[in-house]
Amino acid sequence: MTEDTIFDIASLTKPIATATAVMQLVEKRKIRLDDPAAKYWPAFGRNGKSRITVRQLLTHYSGLQPDLSLKPKWQGYRAAMSRIVAEKPVEKPGSVFIYSDINFEILGEIVRRVSGLPLDKYCATNIFRPLGMKDTGFRPSFALQSRIAPTEYRGGRQLCGEVHDPSCYNMGGVSGHAGLFSTASDLSIFARMMLNGGTLGETHILKAGTVDQMTLPQSPPGKSRLRGFGWDIEPPFASNSGELPPVGAYGHLGYTGTALWIDPITQTFIIVLTNRVHPAGHGDVKDLRAAIKAVVSAGMGPVSTSRMLERRFLLAPFFGRREGVVPDALRDQGRTLSGIDVLSRDKFAILAGRNVGLVTNHTGVNSTGTRTIDLLFNAPGIRLKAIFSPEHGIDGTIDAKVASSKDGKTGLPVYSLYGITVRPTDAMLEGIEALVFDIQDVGVRFYTYISTMGYALESAAKKNIPIYVLDRPDPITASVVQGPVSDSIAAKSFTSYFPMPVRYGMTVGELAQMFNAEYRIGADLHVIKMSGYCREQWYDETGLKWLNPSPNIRSLLEAILYPGVALVEGANVSVGRGTATPFELLGAPWIDAGKLASYLNARAIAGVKFEEAEFTPVSSNFKKRRCYGVRIVLIDRLLFDPVYMGVEIMAALHRLYPRDFDLNDTLGLVGSRSVLDDIRKGRDPKSIALSWEKRLEMFRDTRAKYLLY
């Protein structure tokens, strides 16, 4: 061997070629991680695979078996794709980690279908040539033969420059799971690009945020096997690595004896190129690879928590994952900073010398729990003059119309925007020179806090008052868009300010930008962005303390269920208001609990199951009456589509109880008359969900213009 020897790097193909290609297409919004793979390859959805997502393929949680069988014999790329179409999951998608070459064979085909180029040509054009990886590619030319390390003898001849992996060999040498050849020099180029956040010199391969996504755990919650997108997750190279959480570095192994590990904490990478399969196919380099890694780690010395978080603040939520909690000290070091934290850090400079009005409630607090009201009231050079409160009042406890009042601590007037009026009036804004909005949303179209923000934008524009939105996380992630887009005739109501899907995947700051531009409100809008926020984060991954945003959403679990269960609450059904677990329950006196639970469980709705339940609400629908129905048990929040579940529930109630269930009364929250019409016609909810995809795509295009993270 020489330093420029070209090796068959086997499964390193997965992260270096295929995952990188997929994530480039994700950046271009040509692929969406939580879409079913069948959206891009319709035939793939056959035989129980219709709900397998791109995310599950990238993390090996698809439920597919490890590889295609080689018997009976088959040959050719098309034959392999036909076999994949015929495959059935061996486990429920999202439930079990199964390292599967099939996952990346599928992803390679998706790259081909979406980009219009075979995987080898796509990678050469968009990854290898731009980076100057001159010796990296599939099916190396015969001119390179003298530099290629041969692998094993097969069929009486030695393989040299032909892929070793049998499935990839049968496919013609190009596949998403194997087939790549490379050198130590080229792999070092790739590793340096990854360490540098997706760029090398003037060449940009990936966005820094995309590299973070790929190399942090993306496995379903509660799973012990952590995977990124294409990468295995590892502790950093450090002499104390055994004491650290299994996050921070990332890597991958190749069957032929190769390895690539990359550690952003120590800014180190390890490349191991061996040829364990030469000449007879059964060498072993497990101990060698482990020893090389151990020597490097020992040479690095210990790594402290503070150093890890300084290098990668997004690691904070994973320090306590083994115990199920994040220690407070780590929350403080690695947390998301909300808009008010950033404004405070910058000493409120943008508001200096102004009379300020504040739209807020009990959720408007900084990371230590201090009210935004008090921070602005006590800030030097700022004169907080008035407070405006949304639905549920300044304390977030009232489930009725709210009267204006005074703040008990500051004595300032609190104008209710959920009483006589729902928008700031000219009189309320008299003397106000800057309007600030700081309220935690829940990420759902019909949650009225965002309508209050829209009305505040309109009132501020009318009075030529600049408005500052202090951004906060979307608690159910700002990465997923789900459900029907509301009809235009339903828009601009208090529960549907803008025509958008039930779950819109945006922060309040992003929404404000969209409202202002798309409705041509013309407000002098300033969004104070968060720091340390990743839009894929759930609220419990931000390090911020949970505060019930309203009286009936008392946990993140209930916020996750809310977009679906709430769809029926306009009808004659109890959704658990007036019980200890609102939105975890659904029932009515006329429902047969066993019948409804059995029906919904038979629908096999991903990520959730239904248990029989009896309950008596003390308020709201069916107050003090015995209700029968279901308790909704969330199993996997990454697999779960709450809006689809809501339509399944609506369809079930209409089918089982057509004379009792008032389907028409759900229109106000569903927002789409066609969904109700389809339920009346008996269409399968799966088909109904597909029917709203076209308008979802249009919304995604609009939404993309205003994303900040």
Residue pairs with C-beta under 8 A, 6 or more apart in sequence:
1 149
2 147
3 183
3 184
3 185
4 135
4 147
4 183
4 185
5 147
5 148
5 149
5 183
5 273
6 135
6 140
6 144
6 147
6 148
6 149
6 181
6 182
6 183
7 148
7 149
7 181
7 182
7 183
7 256
7 258
7 273
7 275
8 148
8 149
8 151
8 163
8 164
8 180
8 181
8 254
8 256
8 275
9 16
9 180
9 181
9 182
9 187
9 254
9 256
9 258
9 273
10 164
10 165
10 178
10 254
10 255
10 256
10 258
11 101
11 177
11 178
11 252
11 253
11 254
11 255
12 180
12 182
12 187
12 252
12 253
12 254
12 258
12 259
12 260
13 104
13 175
13 176
13 177
13 178
13 179
13 180
13 254
14 104
14 176
14 177
14 230
14 252
15 214
15 230
15 231
15 252
15 260
16 127
16 180
16 182
16 187
16 190
16 260
17 119
17 123
17 127
17 176
17 180
18 104
18 107
18 108
18 111
18 119
18 176
18 177
18 230
19 58
19 104
19 107
19 214
19 229
19 230
19 231
20 123
20 127
20 205
20 206
20 230
21 111
21 115
21 119
21 122
21 123
21 126
21 127
22 31
22 54
22 58
22 107
22 110
22 111
22 229
22 230
23 206
23 210
23 213
23 214
23 229
24 126
24 127
24 205
24 206
25 31
25 111
25 114
25 115
26 32
26 33
26 210
27 206
27 207
27 210
29 700
29 701
29 704
30 114
30 115
31 40
31 54
31 110
31 114
32 54
32 700
33 53
33 54
33 55
33 58
33 229
33 479
34 53
34 54
34 55
34 479
34 480
34 638
35 53
35 54
36 45
36 50
36 51
36 52
36 53
37 44
37 45
37 49
37 52
37 53
37 54
37 57
37 106
37 110
38 44
38 45
38 49
38 50
38 52
40 54
40 110
40 113
40 114
41 106
41 109
41 110
41 113
43 85
44 52
44 84
44 85
44 106
44 109
46 85
46 86
47 85
47 86
47 87
47 88
48 88
48 89
49 64
49 87
49 88
49 89
49 93
50 686
51 93
51 606
51 639
52 62
52 63
52 64
52 89
52 93
53 93
54 107
54 110
55 61
55 218
55 229
55 638
56 62
56 63
56 93
56 94
56 103
57 103
57 104
57 106
57 107
58 103
58 107
58 218
58 227
58 229
58 230
59 97
59 218
59 219
59 220
59 227
59 228
59 229
60 97
60 98
60 99
60 100
60 103
60 227
61 93
61 94
61 95
61 96
61 97
61 98
61 219
61 220
61 223
61 227
62 89
62 93
62 98
62 100
62 102
62 103
63 89
63 90
63 91
63 92
63 93
63 94
63 95
63 96
63 98
64 87
64 89
64 90
64 98
64 100
64 102
64 103
65 87
65 90
65 98
65 100
65 102
66 98
66 99
66 100
66 101
66 102
67 100
67 101
67 102
67 167
68 80
68 83
68 84
68 87
68 101
68 102
68 105
68 167
69 83
70 166
70 167
70 170
74 80
74 83
74 170
75 170
76 170
76 171
76 172
77 171
77 172
77 174
79 170
80 105
80 167
80 170
80 171
80 175
81 109
84 102
84 105
84 106
84 109
87 102
90 98
91 98
93 606
93 639
94 220
94 606
94 607
94 636
94 638
94 639
95 220
95 636
97 219
97 223
97 225
97 227
101 165
101 167
101 175
101 177
101 178
102 177
103 177
104 175
104 176
104 177
104 230
105 167
105 171
105 175
105 176
105 177
106 176
107 176
108 119
108 174
108 175
108 176
108 177
109 176
111 117
111 119
111 122
111 176
112 118
112 119
112 122
115 122
117 125
118 174
119 138
119 174
119 175
119 176
120 137
120 138
120 139
120 174
120 179
123 137
123 138
124 137
126 205
127 133
127 205
128 134
128 136
128 137
128 186
130 203
130 205
131 189
131 190
131 193
131 200
131 203
131 205
132 189
132 203
133 182
133 186
133 189
133 190
134 186
135 144
135 147
135 181
135 182
135 183
135 185
135 186
136 180
136 181
136 182
136 183
136 186
136 187
136 190
137 180
137 181
138 163
138 173
138 174
138 179
138 180
138 181
139 161
139 163
139 173
139 174
139 179
140 148
140 161
140 181
142 161
144 161
145 160
145 161
148 160
148 161
148 181
149 160
149 275
149 278
150 158
150 159
150 160
150 275
150 278
150 279
151 158
151 159
151 160
151 164
151 256
151 275
151 277
151 278
151 281
152 158
152 159
152 164
152 277
152 278
152 279
152 280
152 281
153 159
153 279
153 280
153 281
154 281
158 279
161 181
162 169
162 173
163 169
163 173
163 178
163 179
164 178
164 255
164 256
164 277
165 175
165 177
165 178
165 179
165 255
167 175
167 177
167 178
168 174
168 175
168 177
168 178
168 179
171 179
173 179
178 255
183 273
184 271
184 273
187 260
187 271
187 273
188 269
188 271
189 200
190 260
191 260
191 262
191 269
191 271
192 200
192 269
193 199
193 200
193 203
193 205
193 206
194 211
194 215
194 262
195 262
195 264
195 267
195 269
197 206
197 207
197 208
197 211
198 204
198 205
198 206
198 207
198 208
198 210
198 211
199 205
206 214
209 534
209 709
212 312
212 314
212 534
213 228
213 229
213 534
213 536
214 228
214 229
214 230
214 231
214 250
215 228
215 231
215 233
215 250
215 262
215 264
216 228
216 233
216 247
216 314
216 315
216 318
217 226
217 227
217 228
217 233
217 247
217 318
217 321
218 227
218 228
218 229
218 536
219 225
219 226
219 227
220 636
220 638
220 639
221 636
221 637
221 638
222 636
226 232
226 233
226 246
226 247
227 233
228 250
230 252
231 250
231 251
231 252
232 250
232 251
232 252
232 253
233 246
233 247
233 249
233 250
234 246
234 247
234 248
234 249
234 250
234 251
234 261
234 263
235 241
235 242
235 244
235 245
235 246
235 247
235 248
235 249
236 244
236 248
236 249
236 263
236 265
236 266
236 300
236 303
236 308
237 249
237 261
237 263
237 265
237 266
237 268
237 270
237 293
237 296
237 297
237 300
238 244
238 265
238 266
238 297
238 300
238 301
238 302
238 303
239 297
239 298
239 300
239 301
239 302
240 302
240 303
241 297
241 303
244 303
244 308
245 315
245 318
245 319
245 321
245 322
247 315
247 318
248 263
248 264
248 265
248 308
248 312
248 315
249 261
249 262
249 263
249 264
249 265
250 261
250 262
251 259
251 260
251 261
251 262
251 270
252 259
252 260
253 259
253 289
255 277
256 274
256 275
256 276
256 277
257 272
257 273
257 274
257 275
257 276
257 277
257 283
257 285
257 289
258 272
258 273
258 274
259 270
259 271
259 272
259 289
259 293
260 269
260 270
260 271
260 272
261 269
261 270
261 293
262 268
262 269
263 269
264 311
264 312
265 303
265 307
265 308
265 311
265 312
266 300
266 303
268 296
268 300
270 292
270 293
270 296
272 285
272 288
272 289
272 292
274 283
274 285
274 288
274 289
275 283
276 283
276 284
276 285
277 283
305 319
305 330
305 333
306 333
308 315
309 315
309 316
309 330
309 333
309 334
313 333
313 334
313 532
314 334
314 532
314 534
315 334
316 326
316 330
316 331
316 333
316 334
316 335
316 543
317 326
317 334
317 537
317 540
317 541
317 542
317 543
319 326
319 327
319 330
320 326
320 327
320 330
326 543
330 543
331 543
332 367
332 543
334 532
334 543
335 367
335 532
335 542
335 543
335 544
336 473
336 530
336 531
336 532
336 533
336 537
336 542
336 543
336 544
337 345
337 367
337 530
337 531
337 532
337 533
338 366
338 367
338 470
338 471
338 472
338 473
338 530
338 544
339 438
339 469
339 470
339 471
339 472
339 509
339 527
339 528
339 529
339 530
340 364
340 365
340 366
340 372
340 375
340 438
340 470
340 528
341 366
341 367
341 530
341 531
342 470
342 528
342 529
342 530
342 531
343 350
343 351
343 468
343 470
343 528
344 366
344 375
347 379
348 375
348 376
348 379
348 381
348 382
350 468
350 526
351 376
351 379
351 382
351 434
351 436
351 468
352 381
352 382
353 381
353 382
354 382
354 383
354 433
354 434
355 383
355 385
355 431
355 432
355 433
355 434
356 376
356 382
356 383
356 384
356 385
356 432
356 433
356 434
356 435
356 436
357 384
357 385
357 386
357 387
357 388
357 424
357 428
357 429
357 432
357 434
357 435
357 436
357 465
358 364
358 372
358 373
358 376
358 384
358 386
358 387
358 388
358 435
358 436
358 437
358 438
359 387
359 388
359 389
359 390
359 417
359 424
359 435
359 436
359 437
359 438
359 439
359 452
359 453
359 456
360 371
360 372
360 373
360 387
360 388
360 389
360 394
360 436
360 437
360 438
360 439
361 389
361 390
361 392
361 393
361 394
361 395
361 396
361 439
362 394
362 395
362 396
362 547
363 396
363 439
363 440
363 472
363 547
363 549
364 371
364 372
364 373
364 438
364 439
364 440
364 470
365 371
365 372
365 547
366 372
366 375
367 543
367 544
367 545
369 545
371 409
372 436
372 438
372 470
373 384
373 387
373 407
373 409
373 410
373 412
374 409
374 410
376 382
376 384
376 436
377 384
377 410
377 412
384 410
384 412
385 412
385 431
385 432
386 412
386 413
386 415
386 428
386 429
386 432
387 394
387 407
387 412
387 413
387 414
387 415
388 414
388 415
388 416
388 417
388 424
388 428
388 456
389 402
389 414
389 415
389 416
389 417
389 418
390 417
390 418
390 439
390 448
390 449
390 452
391 402
391 417
391 418
391 448
391 449
391 452
391 550
392 398
392 399
392 402
392 418
392 550
392 551
393 402
393 416
393 418
394 405
394 407
394 414
396 547
396 548
396 549
396 550
396 551
397 551
398 551
399 551
399 552
399 619
401 416
401 418
401 419
402 416
402 418
402 419
403 416
403 419
404 413
404 414
404 415
404 416
404 419
405 413
405 414
405 416
406 412
406 413
406 414
407 413
407 414
415 424
415 428
417 423
417 424
417 452
417 455
417 456
418 448
418 452
422 451
422 452
422 455
422 494
423 452
423 455
423 456
423 458
423 459
424 435
424 455
424 456
424 459
424 460
425 459
426 459
426 462
426 463
429 435
429 459
429 460
429 463
429 465
432 463
432 465
433 465
433 466
434 465
434 466
434 467
434 468
435 456
435 459
435 460
435 465
435 466
435 467
435 468
436 467
436 468
436 469
436 470
437 453
437 456
437 467
437 468
437 469
437 470
437 508
437 512
438 469
438 470
438 472
439 449
439 452
439 453
439 472
439 508
440 449
440 472
440 475
440 547
440 549
441 447
441 449
441 450
441 472
441 474
441 475
441 507
441 508
441 511
441 549
442 449
442 475
442 476
442 549
442 550
442 553
442 559
442 562
443 474
443 475
443 476
443 477
443 478
443 503
443 504
443 505
443 506
443 559
443 563
444 476
444 502
444 503
444 504
444 562
444 563
444 566
445 483
445 486
445 495
445 496
445 498
445 500
445 501
445 502
445 503
445 504
445 671
446 495
446 496
446 502
446 566
446 668
446 669
446 671
447 549
448 494
448 495
449 508
449 549
450 497
450 508
450 511
451 493
451 494
451 495
451 496
451 497
453 469
453 508
453 511
453 512
453 515
454 497
454 498
454 515
454 519
456 467
457 467
457 512
457 515
457 516
457 521
457 523
457 525
458 521
458 523
459 465
460 466
460 467
460 523
460 524
461 521
461 522
461 523
461 524
464 524
465 524
466 523
466 524
466 525
466 526
467 512
467 523
467 524
467 525
467 526
468 526
468 527
468 528
469 508
469 509
469 512
469 525
469 526
469 527
469 528
470 509
470 528
471 507
471 508
471 509
471 510
471 527
471 528
471 529
471 530
471 708
472 507
472 508
472 530
473 507
473 530
473 533
473 537
473 539
473 542
473 544
474 505
474 506
474 507
474 535
475 538
475 539
475 549
475 556
475 559
476 503
476 538
476 539
476 556
476 559
476 560
476 563
477 505
477 535
477 536
477 537
477 538
478 505
478 506
478 507
478 510
478 535
478 536
478 709
479 505
479 535
479 536
480 503
480 505
481 501
481 503
481 504
481 505
481 696
481 699
481 700
481 703
482 501
482 502
482 503
482 563
482 641
482 642
482 643
482 644
482 696
483 501
483 502
483 503
483 563
483 643
483 644
483 646
483 692
484 501
484 502
484 643
484 670
484 671
484 672
484 674
484 675
484 692
484 695
485 499
485 500
485 501
485 671
485 672
485 692
485 695
485 696
485 698
485 699
486 496
486 499
486 500
486 501
486 671
486 672
487 499
487 671
487 672
487 673
488 499
490 496
490 499
490 667
490 668
490 671
490 672
491 497
491 498
491 499
492 498
493 668
495 668
495 669
496 671
497 515
498 511
498 514
498 515
498 518
498 519
499 699
500 699
500 703
501 643
501 692
501 696
501 699
502 563
502 567
502 643
502 646
502 670
502 671
503 563
503 642
503 643
504 511
504 699
504 703
505 535
505 703
506 514
506 703
506 706
506 707
507 530
507 533
507 535
507 708
507 709
509 527
509 528
509 529
509 708
510 527
510 703
510 706
510 707
510 708
511 706
512 525
512 527
513 525
513 527
513 706
513 708
514 702
514 703
514 705
514 706
515 521
516 522
516 523
516 525
517 705
517 706
518 702
527 708
529 708
529 709
530 709
533 542
533 709
534 709
535 707
535 709
538 556
538 637
539 546
539 556
539 559
540 546
540 556
546 555
546 556
548 554
548 555
549 559
552 558
552 577
552 582
552 583
553 559
553 562
553 582
553 583
554 581
554 582
557 584
557 634
558 581
558 582
558 583
558 584
560 634
560 637
560 640
560 642
561 583
561 584
561 632
561 634
561 642
562 583
562 642
563 642
563 643
563 646
564 641
564 642
564 643
564 644
564 645
564 646
564 647
564 649
565 575
565 576
565 583
565 584
565 586
565 632
565 642
565 645
565 646
565 649
566 575
566 583
566 646
566 669
567 643
567 646
567 647
567 649
567 650
567 666
567 669
567 670
568 575
568 586
568 646
568 649
568 650
568 653
568 666
569 575
569 577
569 621
569 669
570 665
570 666
570 667
570 668
570 669
571 661
571 662
571 663
571 665
571 666
572 588
572 621
572 660
572 661
572 662
572 665
573 586
573 587
573 588
573 621
573 629
573 653
573 661
574 585
574 586
574 587
574 588
574 615
574 617
574 620
574 621
574 622
574 627
574 629
575 582
575 583
575 585
575 586
575 621
576 582
576 583
576 584
576 585
576 586
576 615
576 617
577 617
577 619
577 620
577 621
578 617
578 618
578 619
578 620
578 623
579 585
579 615
579 616
579 617
579 618
581 631
583 632
584 631
584 632
585 613
585 615
585 627
585 629
585 630
585 631
585 632
586 629
586 630
586 632
586 649
587 593
587 613
587 614
587 615
587 627
587 628
587 629
587 630
588 621
588 622
588 627
588 628
588 629
588 660
589 622
589 625
589 626
589 627
589 628
590 657
590 660
591 627
591 628
591 629
591 653
591 657
592 628
592 656
593 612
593 613
593 614
593 628
593 629
593 630
594 612
595 656
596 610
596 629
596 630
596 652
596 653
596 656
597 610
597 611
597 612
597 630
599 652
599 655
599 656
600 610
600 630
600 648
600 649
600 652
601 609
601 610
603 648
603 652
603 685
605 644
605 645
605 648
606 636
606 639
606 640
606 641
607 634
607 635
607 636
607 637
607 638
607 639
607 640
607 641
608 632
608 633
608 634
608 635
608 640
608 645
609 633
609 635
610 630
610 631
610 632
610 633
611 630
611 631
611 633
612 630
612 631
613 628
613 629
613 630
613 631
614 626
614 627
614 628
615 626
615 627
615 629
616 624
616 625
616 626
616 627
617 623
617 624
617 625
617 627
618 624
632 645
634 640
641 689
644 685
644 689
647 675
647 679
647 685
647 688
647 689
648 685
650 663
650 666
650 670
650 679
651 679
651 685
651 688
653 661
653 663
654 661
654 663
654 679
654 680
655 682
663 676
663 679
663 680
664 676
666 676
667 673
667 676
670 676
672 692
674 691
675 688
675 692
678 687
678 688
678 691
679 688
